[in-house]
């Protein structure tokens, strides 16, 4: 059995939807595969996504299992079920470990510069001439993943490949209000438990002196929720250590608001972004994802 999985920490819609969609594709091709993630699901995986027909599979470990990792290439954070010597493919859009995996897996290390890993999965369906056999619910998972990872196709990491893939999925789903409804639902999930939403999207990774190991991220519809919950943000991230940043993306304003744990971290961040903080927050008049901050630091 081929097991498609991602990280051991918090799972977003790109990993979740991508794993399910790729497992479906392999099964269409006659290859037995399951989508399995044991990590926590973050707020990007909304109730409507969880209600779709296609979900993660139950899993009982077998010695003959092989693993495909999606939306991740940093081996220290692989799902706890993974055995590295049994990894047969990596599909990711995060840079930093591509050479390591290309030496081990050659062409099966698919690490490419696109906004969403889901875009690569859509292209795989098309390459196998199976796009027309993609169910609507699989297309919805992949649409949400592209939206979430490209900030409604407006972030700097968005490529023409992401836009083209999204349009092909839209032709399957036929819902012009899908994006607005998805982001509004994400906001509602965050509002129900703001603290947990933060915990569900914290990345801990050594990048560079200019960024701390702990980086939180939230995508909000508007900044009102940020101002109301600044102290909660500090409280939750302080649980992870005394050095952190919080990247808050506000889609309605088209801006980023970045908080830091202390003056030292903020000074490094100001130098990295070539801007100054105001009232302990850096305000950027553009949308910037955490992975863009990490790439800039690297």
KAMONOR-V503294 format. One record per residue. N is the residue number from 1. RES is the residue in one letter. SS is DSSP state (alpha for helix, beta for strand, coil for the rest). NEAR is the number of other ideal C-beta (glycine too) atoms within 10 Angstrom. D_CENTER is the distance of its C-alpha to the mean C-alpha in whole Angstrom. Layout:
# KAMONOR-V503294
n->N res->RES ss->SS near->NEAR d_center->D_CENTER
n->N res->RES ss->SS near->NEAR d_center->D_CENTER
This chain:
# KAMONOR-V503294
n->1 res->X ss->coil near->15 d_center->25
n->2 res->X ss->beta near->17 d_center->22
n->3 res->X ss->beta near->24 d_center->19
n->4 res->X ss->beta near->27 d_center->16
n->5 res->X ss->beta near->29 d_center->13
n->6 res->X ss->coil near->30 d_center->10
n->7 res->X ss->beta near->24 d_center->11
n->8 res->X ss->coil near->18 d_center->13
n->9 res->X ss->coil near->17 d_center->12
n->10 res->X ss->beta near->18 d_center->9
n->11 res->X ss->beta near->26 d_center->7
n->12 res->X ss->coil near->26 d_center->5
n->13 res->X ss->alpha near->28 d_center->6
n->14 res->X ss->alpha near->31 d_center->5
n->15 res->X ss->alpha near->30 d_center->6
n->16 res->X ss->alpha near->28 d_center->9
n->17 res->X ss->alpha near->32 d_center->10
n->18 res->X ss->alpha near->29 d_center->10
n->19 res->X ss->alpha near->31 d_center->12
n->20 res->X ss->alpha near->26 d_center->14
n->21 res->X ss->alpha near->27 d_center->15
n->22 res->X ss->alpha near->26 d_center->16
n->23 res->X ss->alpha near->26 d_center->18
n->24 res->X ss->alpha near->22 d_center->20
n->25 res->X ss->alpha near->22 d_center->20
n->26 res->X ss->alpha near->19 d_center->22
n->27 res->X ss->alpha near->13 d_center->24
n->28 res->X ss->alpha near->14 d_center->25
n->29 res->X ss->coil near->9 d_center->26
n->30 res->X ss->coil near->6 d_center->28
n->31 res->X ss->coil near->11 d_center->26
n->32 res->X ss->coil near->9 d_center->25
n->33 res->X ss->beta near->21 d_center->22
n->34 res->X ss->beta near->19 d_center->20
n->35 res->X ss->beta near->26 d_center->16
n->36 res->X ss->coil near->22 d_center->16
n->37 res->X ss->coil near->24 d_center->14
n->38 res->X ss->coil near->15 d_center->16
n->39 res->X ss->coil near->19 d_center->13
n->40 res->X ss->beta near->15 d_center->13
n->41 res->X ss->beta near->18 d_center->11
n->42 res->X ss->coil near->26 d_center->9
n->43 res->X ss->coil near->26 d_center->11
n->44 res->X ss->coil near->29 d_center->9
n->45 res->X ss->coil near->25 d_center->10
n->46 res->X ss->coil near->21 d_center->14
n->47 res->X ss->alpha near->9 d_center->17
n->48 res->X ss->alpha near->12 d_center->18
n->49 res->X ss->alpha near->22 d_center->15
n->50 res->X ss->alpha near->11 d_center->16
n->51 res->X ss->coil near->9 d_center->20
n->52 res->X ss->coil near->16 d_center->19
n->53 res->X ss->coil near->9 d_center->21
n->54 res->X ss->coil near->16 d_center->19
n->55 res->X ss->coil near->14 d_center->17
n->56 res->X ss->coil near->19 d_center->17
n->57 res->X ss->coil near->16 d_center->20
n->58 res->X ss->coil near->7 d_center->22
n->59 res->X ss->coil near->16 d_center->23
n->60 res->X ss->coil near->6 d_center->26
n->61 res->X ss->coil near->9 d_center->26
n->62 res->X ss->coil near->8 d_center->28
n->63 res->X ss->coil near->6 d_center->29
n->64 res->X ss->coil near->6 d_center->29
n->65 res->X ss->coil near->17 d_center->25
n->66 res->X ss->beta near->13 d_center->23
n->67 res->X ss->beta near->22 d_center->19
n->68 res->X ss->beta near->23 d_center->17
n->69 res->X ss->beta near->27 d_center->13
n->70 res->X ss->beta near->31 d_center->10
n->71 res->X ss->coil near->28 d_center->7
n->72 res->X ss->coil near->25 d_center->9
n->73 res->X ss->coil near->22 d_center->13
n->74 res->X ss->coil near->16 d_center->14
n->75 res->X ss->alpha near->15 d_center->16
n->76 res->X ss->alpha near->9 d_center->17
n->77 res->X ss->alpha near->17 d_center->14
n->78 res->X ss->beta near->20 d_center->14
n->79 res->X ss->coil near->21 d_center->15
n->80 res->X ss->coil near->9 d_center->18
n->81 res->X ss->coil near->15 d_center->20
n->82 res->X ss->coil near->23 d_center->19
n->83 res->X ss->coil near->12 d_center->22
n->84 res->X ss->alpha near->10 d_center->22
n->85 res->X ss->alpha near->7 d_center->25
n->86 res->X ss->alpha near->12 d_center->24
n->87 res->X ss->beta near->20 d_center->21
n->88 res->X ss->beta near->11 d_center->21
n->89 res->X ss->beta near->18 d_center->18
n->90 res->X ss->beta near->25 d_center->15
n->91 res->X ss->beta near->25 d_center->13
n->92 res->X ss->beta near->26 d_center->10
n->93 res->X ss->coil near->25 d_center->10
n->94 res->X ss->coil near->17 d_center->10
n->95 res->X ss->coil near->14 d_center->13
n->96 res->X ss->coil near->15 d_center->16
n->97 res->X ss->coil near->17 d_center->17
n->98 res->X ss->alpha near->16 d_center->18
n->99 res->X ss->alpha near->10 d_center->21
n->100 res->X ss->alpha near->15 d_center->21
n->101 res->X ss->alpha near->20 d_center->20
n->102 res->X ss->alpha near->15 d_center->22
n->103 res->X ss->alpha near->9 d_center->25
n->104 res->X ss->alpha near->14 d_center->24
n->105 res->X ss->alpha near->14 d_center->23
n->106 res->X ss->alpha near->8 d_center->24
n->107 res->X ss->alpha near->7 d_center->23
n->108 res->X ss->alpha near->14 d_center->21
n->109 res->X ss->beta near->20 d_center->18
n->110 res->X ss->beta near->21 d_center->16
n->111 res->X ss->beta near->20 d_center->14
n->112 res->X ss->coil near->15 d_center->14
n->113 res->X ss->coil near->11 d_center->14
n->114 res->X ss->coil near->21 d_center->12
n->115 res->X ss->coil near->29 d_center->10
n->116 res->X ss->coil near->31 d_center->8
n->117 res->X ss->alpha near->29 d_center->8
n->118 res->X ss->alpha near->35 d_center->10
n->119 res->X ss->alpha near->28 d_center->12
n->120 res->X ss->alpha near->22 d_center->14
n->121 res->X ss->alpha near->29 d_center->14
n->122 res->X ss->alpha near->28 d_center->16
n->123 res->X ss->alpha near->18 d_center->18
n->124 res->X ss->alpha near->17 d_center->19
n->125 res->X ss->alpha near->24 d_center->20
n->126 res->X ss->alpha near->15 d_center->22
n->127 res->X ss->alpha near->9 d_center->24
n->128 res->X ss->coil near->13 d_center->25
n->129 res->X ss->coil near->8 d_center->26
n->130 res->X ss->coil near->14 d_center->25
n->131 res->X ss->alpha near->19 d_center->23
n->132 res->X ss->alpha near->9 d_center->26
n->133 res->X ss->alpha near->12 d_center->25
n->134 res->X ss->coil near->22 d_center->22
n->135 res->X ss->coil near->14 d_center->22
n->136 res->X ss->alpha near->13 d_center->21
n->137 res->X ss->alpha near->18 d_center->19
n->138 res->X ss->alpha near->26 d_center->17
n->139 res->X ss->alpha near->24 d_center->17
n->140 res->X ss->alpha near->22 d_center->16
n->141 res->X ss->alpha near->26 d_center->13
n->142 res->X ss->alpha near->30 d_center->12
n->143 res->X ss->alpha near->26 d_center->13
n->144 res->X ss->alpha near->30 d_center->11
n->145 res->X ss->alpha near->32 d_center->8
n->146 res->X ss->alpha near->29 d_center->9
n->147 res->X ss->alpha near->27 d_center->10
n->148 res->X ss->alpha near->26 d_center->7
n->149 res->X ss->alpha near->28 d_center->6
n->150 res->X ss->alpha near->25 d_center->10
n->151 res->X ss->coil near->21 d_center->11
n->152 res->X ss->coil near->18 d_center->13
n->153 res->X ss->coil near->17 d_center->14
n->154 res->X ss->coil near->13 d_center->16
n->155 res->X ss->coil near->19 d_center->14
n->156 res->X ss->coil near->12 d_center->15
n->157 res->X ss->coil near->19 d_center->13
n->158 res->X ss->coil near->22 d_center->13
n->159 res->X ss->coil near->17 d_center->16
n->160 res->X ss->alpha near->8 d_center->19
n->161 res->X ss->alpha near->18 d_center->17
n->162 res->X ss->alpha near->24 d_center->14
n->163 res->X ss->alpha near->15 d_center->17
n->164 res->X ss->alpha near->14 d_center->19
n->165 res->X ss->alpha near->27 d_center->17
n->166 res->X ss->alpha near->26 d_center->16
n->167 res->X ss->alpha near->10 d_center->20
n->168 res->X ss->alpha near->18 d_center->21
n->169 res->X ss->alpha near->26 d_center->19
n->170 res->X ss->alpha near->15 d_center->20
n->171 res->X ss->alpha near->11 d_center->23
n->172 res->X ss->alpha near->18 d_center->23
n->173 res->X ss->alpha near->16 d_center->22
n->174 res->X ss->coil near->9 d_center->24
n->175 res->X ss->coil near->14 d_center->23
n->176 res->X ss->coil near->8 d_center->23
n->177 res->X ss->coil near->8 d_center->22
n->178 res->X ss->alpha near->18 d_center->19
n->179 res->X ss->alpha near->18 d_center->16
n->180 res->X ss->alpha near->12 d_center->19
n->181 res->X ss->alpha near->12 d_center->19
n->182 res->X ss->alpha near->21 d_center->15
n->183 res->X ss->alpha near->22 d_center->15
n->184 res->X ss->alpha near->12 d_center->18
n->185 res->X ss->alpha near->17 d_center->17
n->186 res->X ss->alpha near->26 d_center->14
n->187 res->X ss->alpha near->20 d_center->16
n->188 res->X ss->alpha near->13 d_center->19
n->189 res->X ss->alpha near->17 d_center->17
n->190 res->X ss->alpha near->23 d_center->16
n->191 res->X ss->alpha near->15 d_center->20
n->192 res->X ss->alpha near->10 d_center->21
n->193 res->X ss->coil near->12 d_center->20
n->194 res->X ss->alpha near->18 d_center->19
n->195 res->X ss->alpha near->13 d_center->19
n->196 res->X ss->alpha near->14 d_center->17
n->197 res->X ss->alpha near->25 d_center->14
n->198 res->X ss->alpha near->24 d_center->14
n->199 res->X ss->alpha near->17 d_center->14
n->200 res->X ss->coil near->23 d_center->11
n->201 res->X ss->coil near->23 d_center->9
n->202 res->X ss->beta near->20 d_center->11
n->203 res->X ss->beta near->19 d_center->11
n->204 res->X ss->beta near->14 d_center->14
n->205 res->X ss->coil near->16 d_center->15
n->206 res->X ss->coil near->10 d_center->18
n->207 res->X ss->coil near->17 d_center->17
n->208 res->X ss->beta near->12 d_center->21
n->209 res->X ss->coil near->9 d_center->23
n->210 res->X ss->coil near->17 d_center->22
n->211 res->X ss->beta near->24 d_center->19
n->212 res->X ss->coil near->25 d_center->19
n->213 res->X ss->coil near->13 d_center->17
n->214 res->X ss->beta near->21 d_center->16
n->215 res->X ss->beta near->24 d_center->13
n->216 res->X ss->beta near->23 d_center->12
n->217 res->X ss->beta near->21 d_center->10
n->218 res->X ss->beta near->24 d_center->11
n->219 res->X ss->beta near->25 d_center->11
n->220 res->X ss->beta near->22 d_center->15
n->221 res->X ss->coil near->19 d_center->17
n->222 res->X ss->coil near->12 d_center->20
n->223 res->X ss->coil near->16 d_center->21
n->224 res->X ss->alpha near->11 d_center->24
n->225 res->X ss->alpha near->17 d_center->21
n->226 res->X ss->alpha near->19 d_center->21
n->227 res->X ss->alpha near->10 d_center->24
n->228 res->X ss->alpha near->11 d_center->25
n->229 res->X ss->coil near->21 d_center->23
n->230 res->X ss->alpha near->16 d_center->23
n->231 res->X ss->alpha near->8 d_center->25
n->232 res->X ss->alpha near->13 d_center->23
n->233 res->X ss->alpha near->19 d_center->20
n->234 res->X ss->alpha near->14 d_center->22
n->235 res->X ss->alpha near->12 d_center->24
n->236 res->X ss->alpha near->20 d_center->20
n->237 res->X ss->alpha near->24 d_center->19
n->238 res->X ss->alpha near->12 d_center->23
n->239 res->X ss->coil near->12 d_center->22
n->240 res->X ss->coil near->17 d_center->20
n->241 res->X ss->coil near->12 d_center->23
n->242 res->X ss->coil near->12 d_center->25
n->243 res->X ss->coil near->16 d_center->22
n->244 res->X ss->beta near->25 d_center->19
n->245 res->X ss->beta near->22 d_center->18
n->246 res->X ss->beta near->25 d_center->16
n->247 res->X ss->beta near->23 d_center->14
n->248 res->X ss->beta near->22 d_center->15
n->249 res->X ss->beta near->24 d_center->14
n->250 res->X ss->beta near->20 d_center->17
n->251 res->X ss->coil near->18 d_center->16
n->252 res->X ss->coil near->12 d_center->20
n->253 res->X ss->coil near->15 d_center->21
n->254 res->X ss->coil near->14 d_center->19
n->255 res->X ss->beta near->16 d_center->19
n->256 res->X ss->beta near->24 d_center->17
n->257 res->X ss->beta near->20 d_center->19
n->258 res->X ss->beta near->24 d_center->18
n->259 res->X ss->beta near->22 d_center->20
n->260 res->X ss->beta near->23 d_center->22
n->261 res->X ss->coil near->19 d_center->23
n->262 res->X ss->coil near->12 d_center->27
n->263 res->X ss->alpha near->10 d_center->29
n->264 res->X ss->alpha near->12 d_center->28
n->265 res->X ss->alpha near->19 d_center->24
n->266 res->X ss->alpha near->19 d_center->25
n->267 res->X ss->alpha near->13 d_center->27
n->268 res->X ss->alpha near->19 d_center->25
n->269 res->X ss->alpha near->21 d_center->22
n->270 res->X ss->alpha near->16 d_center->25
n->271 res->X ss->alpha near->10 d_center->26
n->272 res->X ss->alpha near->16 d_center->23
n->273 res->X ss->alpha near->17 d_center->22
n->274 res->X ss->coil near->6 d_center->26
n->275 res->X ss->coil near->14 d_center->26
n->276 res->X ss->coil near->9 d_center->28
n->277 res->X ss->coil near->17 d_center->27
n->278 res->X ss->beta near->8 d_center->29
n->279 res->X ss->coil near->6 d_center->29
n->280 res->X ss->coil near->12 d_center->27
n->281 res->X ss->beta near->17 d_center->24
n->282 res->X ss->beta near->20 d_center->23
n->283 res->X ss->beta near->16 d_center->22
n->284 res->X ss->beta near->15 d_center->21
n->285 res->X ss->coil near->9 d_center->22
n->286 res->X ss->coil near->11 d_center->19
n->287 res->X ss->coil near->22 d_center->15
n->288 res->X ss->coil near->19 d_center->13
n->289 res->X ss->coil near->22 d_center->10
n->290 res->X ss->alpha near->19 d_center->10
n->291 res->X ss->alpha near->19 d_center->9
n->292 res->X ss->alpha near->16 d_center->12
n->293 res->X ss->alpha near->22 d_center->14
n->294 res->X ss->alpha near->18 d_center->14
n->295 res->X ss->alpha near->15 d_center->15
n->296 res->X ss->alpha near->14 d_center->18
n->297 res->X ss->alpha near->15 d_center->19
n->298 res->X ss->coil near->11 d_center->19
